[in-house]
Amino acid sequence: MPGKYVCTNMDGGGMARPALTRDEVLDSAADLVKRHGPAALTMRGLAAELGTAVTSIYWHVGNRESLLDALVERTVADLGEIRPVGRTPARRIASVARALRRQLRDHPHLVAMVHERGLTERMFLPAQQALVREAHAAGLRGARAAEVVRAVQFLVVGHVLVERNRERAPAQRPGEQELWGARTADGDPALARTLAWPVDPEKVFTASVKALVAGLLEAAPETARGPGPS
């Protein structure tokens, strides 16, 4: 069975190196995908990365399709580790949104692999369950709680897509600095100056989540919101 075979690699001088493990193979495969995308993940390339024979890779993870399946399963499990933080439901919901955005931003190629294999909904399930618990803690049930889950998920995914599109877009001519002035800003020079500056995705995301969560929790019973401002 894969993973039980003790595979001893030899270095250039004929010295034995520690046996390769399945986790090491998956770690290296994930790193290759993260750096260069799924197309760069070949069995020969992975073997070269690990300094071992292709047959050793096959022994531990099977063929390339089996490797991709194992990598997707691991990615789904890793992305499921979201732990809310904060003293109020609003802050804890916002923390889930931040964690989910960070995961999607940090692993774009791995997330794309999950999506291509039809496991996107499963990938989002742990974050959704965390949001359900916080919605219930805020006193929301049924359709209102479901609204929290969907709204936060859609905000995060939409924001990440916009961020990535802006990063990959060609240089804009004219850019925002040239476009925003007194006329386009409806006589609001402070607004024009702000919009002419480069976008700060963190500030935009924080403001969006705060406003969204405040609106979603507006109908929650006061006793369930917890002490302090949200």
C-alpha contacts under 8 A as a table, 3 or more apart, distances in Angstrom:
res1	aa1	res2	aa2	distance
1	M	4	K	5.83
1	M	5	Y	7.13
2	P	5	Y	6.54
2	P	22	R	7.85
2	P	59	W	5.51
2	P	60	H	4.55
2	P	61	V	6.47
2	P	62	G	7.68
3	G	6	V	7.90
3	G	21	T	6.50
3	G	22	R	5.70
3	G	59	W	7.58
3	G	60	H	5.26
3	G	61	V	7.98
5	Y	59	W	7.84
6	V	19	A	5.98
6	V	20	L	7.65
7	C	19	A	5.05
7	C	20	L	6.05
7	C	56	S	6.95
8	T	16	A	6.27
8	T	17	R	6.21
8	T	18	P	6.29
8	T	19	A	4.63
8	T	20	L	6.98
9	N	16	A	5.74
9	N	17	R	5.27
9	N	18	P	7.02
9	N	19	A	6.47
9	N	20	L	7.46
9	N	52	T	6.28
10	M	13	G	7.62
10	M	14	G	5.33
10	M	15	M	5.37
10	M	16	A	4.61
10	M	17	R	5.79
11	D	14	G	5.37
11	D	15	M	5.44
11	D	16	A	6.52
11	D	17	R	6.79
12	G	15	M	7.37
20	L	24	E	6.67
20	L	25	V	7.52
21	T	24	E	5.23
21	T	25	V	6.49
21	T	60	H	7.24
22	R	25	V	5.10
22	R	26	L	6.30
22	R	60	H	5.39
22	R	61	V	6.83
23	D	26	L	5.09
23	D	27	D	5.97
24	E	27	D	4.96
24	E	28	S	6.13
25	V	28	S	5.30
25	V	29	A	6.11
25	V	46	L	7.93
25	V	50	L	7.60
25	V	57	I	7.08
25	V	60	H	7.62
25	V	61	V	7.86
26	L	29	A	4.93
26	L	30	A	5.98
26	L	67	L	7.79
26	L	70	A	7.75
26	L	71	L	6.35
27	D	30	A	5.21
27	D	31	D	6.22
28	S	31	D	5.02
28	S	32	L	6.21
28	S	46	L	7.15
28	S	49	E	7.34
28	S	50	L	7.24
29	A	32	L	5.13
29	A	33	V	6.29
29	A	41	L	6.73
29	A	46	L	6.48
29	A	71	L	7.61
30	A	33	V	5.17
30	A	34	K	6.01
30	A	71	L	6.87
30	A	110	L	7.42
31	D	34	K	5.00
31	D	35	R	6.13
32	L	35	R	5.25
32	L	36	H	5.89
32	L	37	G	7.04
32	L	38	P	7.89
32	L	40	A	6.87
32	L	41	L	6.38
32	L	46	L	7.80
33	V	36	H	5.33
33	V	37	G	4.31
33	V	38	P	5.01
33	V	39	A	7.81
33	V	40	A	6.68
33	V	41	L	6.31
33	V	109	H	6.21
33	V	110	L	6.70
34	K	37	G	5.93
34	K	107	H	6.34
34	K	108	P	7.34
34	K	109	H	5.74
34	K	110	L	6.62
36	H	39	A	7.58
36	H	40	A	5.86
37	G	40	A	5.80
37	G	41	L	7.43
37	G	109	H	5.46
37	G	110	L	7.97
38	P	41	L	5.42
38	P	109	H	6.72
38	P	110	L	7.80
38	P	113	M	7.27
39	A	42	T	7.49
40	A	45	G	7.59
41	L	45	G	6.63
41	L	46	L	6.60
42	T	45	G	5.08
42	T	46	L	6.00
42	T	64	R	7.22
43	M	46	L	5.12
43	M	47	A	6.07
43	M	54	V	6.27
43	M	57	I	7.06
43	M	63	N	7.99
43	M	64	R	6.61
44	R	47	A	5.04
44	R	48	A	6.15
44	R	54	V	5.89
45	G	48	A	5.09
45	G	49	E	6.15
46	L	49	E	4.95
46	L	50	L	6.27
46	L	57	I	7.86
47	A	50	L	5.14
47	A	51	G	5.86
47	A	52	T	5.16
47	A	53	A	5.71
47	A	54	V	5.31
47	A	56	S	7.91
47	A	57	I	6.54
48	A	51	G	4.90
48	A	52	T	6.36
48	A	53	A	7.69
49	E	52	T	7.96
52	T	56	S	6.74
52	T	57	I	7.90
53	A	56	S	5.36
53	A	57	I	7.01
54	V	57	I	5.20
54	V	58	Y	6.45
55	T	58	Y	5.02
55	T	59	W	6.16
56	S	59	W	5.05
56	S	60	H	6.46
57	I	60	H	5.37
57	I	61	V	6.15
57	I	62	G	7.15
58	Y	61	V	5.45
58	Y	62	G	4.36
58	Y	63	N	5.72
59	W	62	G	5.85
61	V	66	S	6.35
61	V	67	L	5.41
61	V	70	A	7.64
62	G	65	E	7.91
62	G	66	S	5.54
62	G	67	L	6.41
63	N	66	S	5.29
63	N	67	L	6.21
64	R	67	L	4.89
64	R	68	L	6.15
65	E	68	L	5.07
65	E	69	D	6.17
66	S	69	D	5.02
66	S	70	A	6.17
67	L	70	A	5.14
67	L	71	L	6.07
68	L	71	L	4.96
68	L	72	V	6.04
69	D	72	V	5.14
69	D	73	E	6.17
70	A	73	E	5.10
70	A	74	R	6.18
71	L	74	R	5.13
71	L	75	T	6.12
72	V	75	T	4.99
72	V	76	V	6.13
72	V	110	L	7.25
72	V	113	M	6.72
72	V	114	V	5.55
73	E	76	V	5.20
73	E	77	A	6.32
74	R	77	A	5.07
74	R	78	D	6.10
75	T	78	D	5.03
75	T	79	L	6.01
75	T	110	L	6.84
75	T	111	V	7.66
75	T	114	V	7.66
76	V	79	L	5.29
76	V	80	G	6.25
76	V	114	V	7.42
76	V	122	R	7.38
76	V	123	M	4.99
77	A	80	G	5.16
77	A	81	E	7.16
77	A	123	M	7.71
78	D	81	E	5.79
79	L	82	I	7.34
79	L	100	L	7.94
79	L	103	Q	6.56
79	L	123	M	6.82
80	G	123	M	6.81
80	G	124	F	7.42
80	G	125	L	7.55
80	G	126	P	4.98
80	G	127	A	6.57
81	E	126	P	7.37
82	I	96	V	6.68
82	I	99	A	6.61
82	I	100	L	7.53
82	I	126	P	7.30
82	I	127	A	6.41
82	I	130	A	7.52
83	R	96	V	7.13
83	R	130	A	7.63
84	P	92	R	5.04
84	P	93	I	6.94
84	P	95	S	5.60
84	P	96	V	5.48
84	P	130	A	7.27
85	V	91	R	7.17
85	V	92	R	5.03
85	V	95	S	5.98
85	V	96	V	7.94
86	G	89	P	7.52
86	G	91	R	5.18
86	G	92	R	4.91
86	G	95	S	7.44
87	R	91	R	6.75
87	R	92	R	7.08
87	R	226	G	7.30
87	R	227	P	7.79
88	T	91	R	5.32
88	T	92	R	6.15
88	T	225	R	6.25
88	T	226	G	5.37
88	T	227	P	7.03
88	T	228	G	7.58
88	T	230	S	6.35
89	P	92	R	5.01
89	P	93	I	5.94
89	P	134	E	5.54
89	P	135	A	7.12
89	P	137	A	6.57
89	P	138	A	5.72
89	P	225	R	6.23
89	P	226	G	7.31
89	P	230	S	7.78
90	A	93	I	5.21
90	A	94	A	6.17
90	A	213	V	6.18
90	A	214	A	7.10
90	A	217	L	7.47
90	A	225	R	7.81
90	A	230	S	5.44
91	R	94	A	5.04
91	R	95	S	6.12
91	R	230	S	6.03
92	R	95	S	4.95
92	R	96	V	6.41
92	R	134	E	6.96
93	I	96	V	5.18
93	I	97	A	6.45
93	I	131	L	6.17
93	I	134	E	6.34
93	I	135	A	7.96
93	I	213	V	7.40
94	A	97	A	5.03
94	A	98	R	6.23
94	A	209	V	6.25
94	A	210	K	7.00
94	A	213	V	7.21
95	S	98	R	5.04
95	S	99	A	6.11
96	V	99	A	5.11
96	V	100	L	6.08
96	V	127	A	6.87
96	V	130	A	7.35
96	V	131	L	7.16
97	A	100	L	5.21
97	A	101	R	6.15
97	A	152	V	6.57
97	A	153	Q	7.43
97	A	156	V	6.35
97	A	209	V	7.49
98	R	101	R	5.17
98	R	102	R	6.13
99	A	102	R	5.08
99	A	103	Q	6.22
100	L	103	Q	5.14
100	L	104	L	6.24
100	L	127	A	7.14
100	L	156	V	7.19
101	R	104	L	5.19
101	R	105	R	6.01
101	R	156	V	5.76
101	R	157	V	7.30
101	R	160	V	6.67
102	R	105	R	5.07
102	R	106	D	5.96
103	Q	106	D	5.17
103	Q	107	H	6.17
104	L	107	H	5.50
104	L	108	P	5.90
104	L	111	V	6.76
104	L	160	V	7.29
105	R	108	P	5.91
105	R	160	V	6.77
107	H	110	L	5.37
107	H	111	V	6.00
108	P	111	V	5.13
108	P	112	A	6.11
109	H	112	A	4.98
109	H	113	M	6.32
110	L	113	M	5.04
110	L	114	V	6.38
111	V	114	V	5.04
111	V	115	H	6.23
112	A	115	H	5.02
112	A	116	E	6.14
113	M	116	E	5.09
113	M	117	R	6.36
114	V	117	R	5.31
114	V	118	G	6.58
114	V	119	L	5.46
114	V	120	T	5.96
114	V	123	M	7.64
115	H	118	G	5.22
115	H	119	L	5.72
115	H	120	T	4.91
116	E	119	L	7.66
117	R	120	T	8.00
118	G	121	E	7.85
119	L	122	R	5.25
119	L	123	M	6.18
120	T	123	M	5.00
120	T	124	F	6.41
121	E	124	F	5.19
121	E	125	L	6.23
122	R	125	L	5.12
122	R	126	P	7.94
123	M	126	P	7.13
124	F	127	A	5.54
124	F	128	Q	6.17
125	L	128	Q	4.95
125	L	129	Q	6.07
126	P	129	Q	5.05
126	P	130	A	6.25
127	A	130	A	5.07
127	A	131	L	6.28
128	Q	131	L	5.04
128	Q	132	V	6.19
128	Q	149	V	5.78
128	Q	153	Q	7.65
129	Q	132	V	4.95
129	Q	133	R	6.35
130	A	133	R	5.28
130	A	134	E	6.46
131	L	134	E	5.12
131	L	135	A	6.05
131	L	148	V	7.24
131	L	149	V	5.71
132	V	135	A	5.05
132	V	136	H	6.14
132	V	145	A	6.43
132	V	146	A	7.33
132	V	148	V	7.77
132	V	149	V	6.49
133	R	136	H	5.16
133	R	137	A	6.18
134	E	137	A	4.88
134	E	138	A	6.23
135	A	138	A	5.05
135	A	139	G	6.54
135	A	140	L	5.36
135	A	141	R	7.24
135	A	145	A	5.38
135	A	148	V	6.84
136	H	139	G	5.06
136	H	140	L	5.09
136	H	141	R	5.99
136	H	145	A	6.86
137	A	140	L	7.38
137	A	224	A	6.35
137	A	225	R	7.64
138	A	217	L	7.23
138	A	220	A	5.95
138	A	221	P	7.20
138	A	224	A	4.83
138	A	225	R	5.24
139	G	220	A	5.38
139	G	221	P	5.83
139	G	224	A	5.45
139	G	225	R	7.66
140	L	144	R	5.86
140	L	145	A	5.12
140	L	217	L	7.87
140	L	219	A	7.96
140	L	220	A	5.84
141	R	144	R	5.77
141	R	145	A	4.85
141	R	146	A	7.71
142	G	145	A	5.44
142	G	146	A	6.30
143	A	146	A	4.94
143	A	147	E	6.07
144	R	147	E	5.05
144	R	148	V	6.64
145	A	148	V	5.21
145	A	149	V	6.66
146	A	149	V	5.11
146	A	150	R	6.29
147	E	150	R	5.28
147	E	151	A	5.85
147	E	216	L	7.70
148	V	151	A	5.32
148	V	152	V	6.05
148	V	213	V	7.79
148	V	216	L	6.23
149	V	152	V	5.60
149	V	153	Q	6.18
150	R	153	Q	5.18
150	R	154	F	6.00
151	A	154	F	5.26
151	A	155	L	6.06
151	A	212	L	7.93
152	V	155	L	5.11
152	V	156	V	6.20
152	V	209	V	7.63
152	V	212	L	7.72
152	V	213	V	7.90
153	Q	156	V	5.28
153	Q	157	V	6.20
154	F	157	V	5.24
154	F	158	G	5.82
155	L	158	G	5.23
155	L	159	H	5.94
155	L	209	V	7.74
156	V	159	H	5.18
156	V	160	V	6.20
157	V	160	V	5.20
157	V	161	L	6.24
158	G	161	L	5.17
158	G	162	V	6.25
159	H	162	V	5.18
159	H	163	E	6.15
159	H	205	F	7.26
160	V	163	E	5.06
160	V	164	R	6.18
161	L	164	R	5.23
161	L	165	N	6.09
162	V	165	N	5.10
162	V	166	R	6.14
163	E	166	R	5.25
163	E	167	E	6.26
163	E	201	P	7.18
164	R	167	E	5.04
164	R	168	R	6.23
165	N	168	R	5.25
165	N	169	A	5.90
166	R	169	A	5.17
169	A	172	Q	7.99
171	A	175	G	7.84
172	Q	175	G	5.00
174	P	177	Q	7.89
174	P	178	E	5.91
174	P	179	L	6.61
175	G	178	E	5.53
175	G	179	L	6.28
176	E	179	L	4.92
176	E	180	W	6.04
176	E	195	L	6.92
176	E	196	A	5.07
176	E	197	W	7.46
176	E	198	P	7.97
177	Q	180	W	5.90
177	Q	195	L	7.53
177	Q	196	A	4.05
177	Q	197	W	6.51
178	E	181	G	7.61
178	E	196	A	7.35
179	L	184	T	7.38
179	L	196	A	7.56
180	W	183	R	7.85
180	W	184	T	5.71
180	W	185	A	6.44
180	W	192	A	5.22
180	W	193	R	7.41
180	W	195	L	6.74
180	W	196	A	5.82
181	G	184	T	5.47
181	G	185	A	5.92
181	G	189	P	6.93
181	G	192	A	5.39
181	G	193	R	7.60
182	A	185	A	5.27
182	A	186	D	6.28
182	A	187	G	4.94
182	A	188	D	6.27
182	A	189	P	5.65
182	A	192	A	6.70
183	R	186	D	5.44
183	R	187	G	6.07
184	T	187	G	7.72
184	T	192	A	7.75
185	A	188	D	5.35
185	A	189	P	6.87
185	A	191	L	6.56
185	A	192	A	5.46
188	D	191	L	5.41
188	D	192	A	6.34
189	P	192	A	4.92
189	P	193	R	6.14
190	A	193	R	5.18
190	A	194	T	6.28
191	L	194	T	5.16
191	L	195	L	6.16
192	A	195	L	5.24
192	A	196	A	6.06
193	R	196	A	5.17
193	R	197	W	6.67
194	T	197	W	5.47
195	L	198	P	7.54
195	L	199	V	7.71
199	V	204	V	7.92
200	D	203	K	5.52
200	D	204	V	6.36
201	P	204	V	5.08
201	P	205	F	5.94
202	E	205	F	5.16
202	E	206	T	6.05
203	K	206	T	5.14
203	K	207	A	6.10
204	V	207	A	5.27
204	V	208	S	6.07
205	F	208	S	5.06
205	F	209	V	6.07
206	T	209	V	5.31
206	T	210	K	6.08
207	A	210	K	5.21
207	A	211	A	6.17
208	S	211	A	5.31
208	S	212	L	6.04
209	V	212	L	5.06
209	V	213	V	5.94
210	K	213	V	5.37
210	K	214	A	6.08
211	A	214	A	5.22
211	A	215	G	6.30
212	L	215	G	5.28
212	L	216	L	6.17
213	V	216	L	4.97
213	V	217	L	6.05
214	A	217	L	5.38
214	A	218	E	6.07
214	A	230	S	7.78
215	G	218	E	5.15
216	L	219	A	7.26
217	L	220	A	5.16
220	A	224	A	7.07
220	A	225	R	7.24
221	P	224	A	5.57
221	P	225	R	6.98
222	E	225	R	5.51
222	E	226	G	7.88
223	T	226	G	6.68
